[in-house]
Amino acid sequence: MDASFATGIAGLVVLLTLIAIRVPIAYTMILVGVAGTSLQSGPSIVLYQLKDLAYAQFSIYDLSVLPMFILMGGLASRCGLSRDLFRAANAWLGRFNGGVAMAAVAACGGFGAVCGSSTATASTMGQVALPELRRYRYSPALATGTIAAGGTLGILIPPSVVLIVYAIIVEANVVTLFAAALLPGILAVIMFLLTVAIYVRVAPGAGPRGEPVSRGEFVSATIAVFPVFVIFAIVVGGIYGGLYNPTPAGAIGVFLVAIYGFARRRLSIRDSIEALLETARTSGMIFLILLGAALLSIFMSRAGVPQAAAELLQGSGLGPFAILALVIVIFIVLGMLMDSLSMIILAIPFFWPVIVDLDFGMPVDDLKIWFGIVALIVVELGLITPPVGLNVFIINAQAPDIPMRQTFKGVMPFFASEIVRVVLLVAFPAVSLWLPHLLRG
């Protein structure tokens, strides 16, 4: 083992240790990247890299879409779209056993379509749906577990902030990835609804029926949710139809949500300013993480760690799908330590070079799409995986009287459902590749 490689391994150990003790991921990657490269080649090399690196990272055009979709989600969460979605879903599903929990799942899926963030979906829907689930005396485990798991839908259903970042890392087409995510996202909603139905059948008292609504309320709730479908159709449908690329689509989405909010008098100037400030903070965090990832990547590449990992896995004698299963397990473990965006930014540069050299029987462009969707679903698992489970912490903060172990107990059936979905997508790549191939003609 040469000194450079030993430095790389030591840097990796320090990186994981700092992450485990909750040092912010951006600062961790910057610290390890700068210190490691300085030890290898001297501080002058780091200064030379920093001269152009930040500009090169932040001037990527595809990154301009991130603030747009983050702002769209921030405005949507402030102008009552989540309430409209839950009201409509409850009118459609609430009369069934577990119907209010099913309504929460459906509303999470709908809100994820205009938000793009899992944590924002969980937080917003928790405020809307949790009081209703309590009112109907749902079990604490099912009530909090449903919302924590339903929040994960925001990461996959287009538009998805994490999916955009993945596309930039592997140099994939964002529009194609959005198309690939649609069917798996719909499949996730259906499987979560089935999970609730099975849950309340096994434990009948956990999810009582809601109250049937009148025909007038049903019609009113359905009409109220119509603007959400219009916004989704214009933003995502325009992308799929080739009318515009994701950045102007995000700007159009911001405009439509703002018009809706002001027209319905649900959005104030103060709300808009808060959403803009939140967008600036979140975008700044993402950009800083990307800079840290670039610095870390330079250090690790110089040390030969990714190359050694690729050689180790390829020389292990394991087949491509066995290696993929190992990568999935590592993703789940990482999900116990960090949030979804950090996981994608940190792990994909290590694992993608390994995956791309394996023979999965498909072209590289298809492999980028298929692996990205599988990776994002596994990242969803990280949001509800003990002991961290970021979505679980978010819901626990809104329901501090419910022990966290109850919420983790409630998310376990959904965790199992996600494992089944991963197996289906690995076994049948066409689930994620059919729509992109159709749009290509």
N, C-alpha and C positions, 0 to 999 in steps of 0.2 A: 504494500500500500504506500503510494508516494505521499509526500507532504501535502500537496494540493488537494488530493482526494480526502485525506484525513481531515483537513480543514473544512472541506465540504460536509463531511459526515458530522463533525462537531457543530457546524453551523446549523445543520438540520435538527440536531438534538436540542440546541439552544432555542431554535425557532419553536419547536413543539412544546418545550418547557414554558416559554413565555406565553404561548397561546393558552396552555393549560391553567396558568395562574391569572388569566384574564387580562393580560396586557393587550391593548387595542392592536388588531391585526396589521393595520397600516404601519404603525410605528415599529412593530416587531419585524416586519419584512424589510423596512428601510434600515433599521439598526443592523440586522444580520447581513443584509446585502452590502451595505457600506463597509461594515467592519470586516467582513469576509474578504471582499475584493481588496481592501486596504492591506490586509495581512498577506494576501497572495501576491499583489502587484504594486503595492504602495498607494498612498493617498492621492498622488497626482493623477493616477488613472481614474479614480472615482470622480475627481473634480472635472477631468476632461469629459467623462461620460455625462455628468450632470449638466454640462454646458448645453447639450442638445437634447438630452433624453426627455426632460419634462415637456419641452415643446413638441417633440416627436410623438409623445404619448397623447398629449392633450389636444393636438391639432387633427387627430383622426376624425374624419367627417362623420363616420357612423356613430361616434360618441355624442354628437349633437342631439341625437334622438332621446338620450336618457333624460335630460332635464324636461323635455316636452312631456314624456309619459309620466314622469314623477309628478309634475305639476298637474297633469290631468287627473291623476289619482288623488292628489291633495285637494283639488277643488271638488271632485266627486264625493269625497268623504265628508265635505263640509256643507254640501247643498242637498243632502237628504236622499240621494239615490239609493243608499243602502236601505233606508226605511221603506221606500217604494218597492224595492225588490223583495224584501222580507214580507211586506204586506201582501203582495201578489202571490208569492210562493205559499204563504200561509193560507190564502184563500183557495188555492188549488189543492194543497196537500194536507192542510191542518186537520181535516176530519178523519184521517186514518190514524191507526195506532202508530205512535212515533211520528205523526205528521208534522208537528211543530219542529222537531229536530230535522226532518227531511226538508222542511221549508228553509231552515237555517243553512243546510248544505246547498240547496238550489240557489239561495240568495248569495252565498259565498262565491259560487261559480259565476253568477251574473256580475257580481261586483268585481271579481277578479278580471273580468273582460274589459272593464274600464279603468282598472287600477294598476294592475301589473306587479303588485307587491304582496307577498304572503303575509308579512307582519302587519301591514296596513289593513289588509282584508280581515285578519283575525281581530285586530284591535277595534275596527269600526263595527264589524258584525257582532262582536261581543257586546258592545254597548247597545245594539239594537235588539238582538235575539235573546241574550241571556235573561233579561227581565221577564220576557214571555215564557221562556222555558221554566223559570222559577214559578211563575204564576200558575202554570199547569202542573206543577209539582213533579217535574221530571227528576229522575235521580241525579244527584250532583255529578256522578261520573259521566253519565250520558250527556248531560247538559253542557258541561265544560269540555268534555272530550270531543263532542261533535263540532263545536266552534273552533277548537284548536286544530283539529284535523281539516275541517272545511276551509280554514284560512290558507292551508297549503295550496289550494287550487289557484290562488293568485299568481303563483310562480310559473305555472305552465300555460294556462289559458291565455292566448294572445290578447293584448300586447304584454310581454313579460320583460321586465328590466333585466333579470338574470339571464334570460335567453339571448338578449342583445349583447350582453357582455361575453357570453360564451361564443357567439358568432364572431365577435371581434378577435378573440383569442385564437380561434382555429381558422380564421379567415374564411368563414362560411357566409352564405347569403342570408341576411336577416329575414327577408320575405319568405324564402323557402323554409326556414326554420319555423316561422310563424305558422305556415301552412301545415308543416309536419306536426306541430303541437296541438292542432285543433281536435283531431279525432281522439288522441290519447287524453286530452282534457275533458272531452265529453264522456269518454269511457270512465274517467275518474269520478265524475259526478254520478253517473249511473251506478258504479260499484259502491260509492259511499251511501247512496240511497238504499241499495240492497243491504248494505251492512247495518244500517239503522233498522230496516225491516226485520232482519234476522235477530238483531240485538233485542228488540222489544218482544219478539216471539219467544226467545229463550228466557228473558226476564220481563214478563208481562207488565209488572208494575213500574218499570223504569221509564216508559214513555206512553202516558195516557193519550187518548184522543183529544184533539182540540174541539172547539165549538164550531159547528157548521155556520157558514156565513150566509147571509141573504143573497138573493140574486142581484140586488142593487149593489151590495158591497163587492160581490164578485166582479161585476162589470166595472165598477169604479176602480178597484185595485188593479185590474188588468189594463185599463186605459192609462192609469197613472204610471205603469212600468213601461209603457210604449216608448217614451223618449230614450230609455236605456238601450233598447233594441235598435232604435234609429241611430244613436251615436255609434254603437258597435258596428252596425252595418256600414255606415259611412266611413269610419276609420279603418277597420280591418277589411271590410269588403273592397274599399278603394285600393288598399295595398294588394290584396289578392288579384283584383281586376287589372292591376298595372296602371291605375290612374295616377298614382303618386307613390314615392318611396316612403319609408317609415318616418323620416324627419318631418316633412310637411304634413304627413298623416297625424303625427303627434300634435303639431300646431293646430290643425283643424279640430282635433279632439279637445284641446284646451279651449278653443273658441266656442265650440258647441256646448261644452259643460258650463262654461262661464255664462253664455247666453241663457241656457236653461236655468241656472241658479239665480241670475238677476231677474229674469222674467217671472219666476215663481216667488220672488222675494225671499229666497232662502240663502242667498249669498250676499254678504256685505263687503264693503271696501276693506274693512278690518280682516275679514276672513280671507280675502284675496291676498292681502299683504302677508298674513300668516302662512298661507300656502306657498307664496313666493320665497319667504325666508326658509321654510322647511325644505323647499326644493333646492335652494342654494346650499343648505347644510348637507343634505343627502348627496347631492351631486359632488360637492367638495370632498365628502368622505369617499365616494366611489373613485374619484380621480386620484386621490391620495393613495388608496389601496392599489390602483393600477400602477402608479409610479413605484410603490414598494414592490409590487410583483415583478416589474421590469428590472429593478435593481437586484432583487433576489435571483431572478432568472440568469442574469449575467454572472453572478457569483457562482451559482450552482453549475452552470454550463462550463465555466472556466475550471471548476473542480472536477467535472466529469461525472457528477452524481446522476443526472437523468440518463446519460449514456450507459452508465454501469447498471442502473435499474432496468433499462431496456434489455441489455445483454443478459442479465440475470434471469429475467422472466422468459426471454426467448430461448435461453439455454436450459430452462428447467425441465423441458420435456412435456410440459403441460400443453394441452390444446388451446386454441384461441378462446373458446367459450369458458374453459376453466380459468384462464387468465382474466377474462372479463368478470367472472364471478368473484375472483380475488380482489379486483379493483372495486367492485361494488361493495364488498365487505369493508374495504379500507375507507370508502366514502361514508359508510354508515358509522364507522368509528369516529371519523373526523367530524361527523354531524353532532357528536356528543360534545365537541369542543368549540365549535365556531358556527357563525351564521352562514346561510346559504350562499350569499354573494362572495364572502371571503373564501368559502370552500371551493367554489368554481374558479376563482382567480388564482388561488394557491395550487390546487390539485391538477387542474386540466393541463397546464404546461408540463407537468411531470408524466401524466398518464397518456395524453394524446399521442406523443411520439411512439409509445409502446403499442397502442391500439392500432395505429395506422400501418405498422409493419406486420400486423397479423393478417391472416387470410380468412376473412369472414364471407368471402364469395360475393363481394359487391364493390362497385367503384368507390374511389376515395370520397367523391362528393356525397354519395349516398351514406357512406360510413360516417362522415361528419354529422349528417342529419340524425341518423339512427342512434349513434353513440351519445349525441347531445341530448336527445329526448330521454334516453335511458338514464343518463347522468342526472338530468334535472328531476326525474321522478325519485331517484335515490336521494338527491338533495332535499326533496320534500320530506322524505323519511327522517332526515336529520332535524327537521323543525319540530318533530314530535318524539324524538328518541331520547330516553333517559340517559344521563342525568341532567342534560342541559335542556333540549327541546324548547327553542326560543318561543314558539307559539304557546307552549304550555305556560311559560313564565308570564307572557302577556295576558293570557286569560286568568291566571292565578292572581295577577295584580288587580283585575276587575272583580274577582270573587275571592277575596282574602279569607273568607270564612270557610271555604272549601279546601281541605287539605290537598296539597299537590299530588300526593299519591293517588287520590281519587281521580284527578284529571288524567294522570298517566294510565290508570286502570281503564278509564273511558276511551283513551286513544288507541289502546292495544288492538281492538277489533279493526280499526281503520288502518293501523300499522300492518296487520295481516293482509288486509285488502290491497294495500300498496305493494306488498311483496308479490301477491298474485299478479298484479298488473305488470310489475317488472318482468316476471317470468313470461307473461303473454307477449310483451313487447320484444323480449330477447328471442323467444321462439318464433314469433311472427313479425319480422321487420316491416312487412307490408302495412301494418297498422299505422306506422308513422311515415311510411314512404309513399303510400297510395296517392294522397292528395297532392304532394309536390310533383309526382310524376304526371298526374292529371293536368296540373296547371302548366307544366312545361309543354303539354300537347303531345 
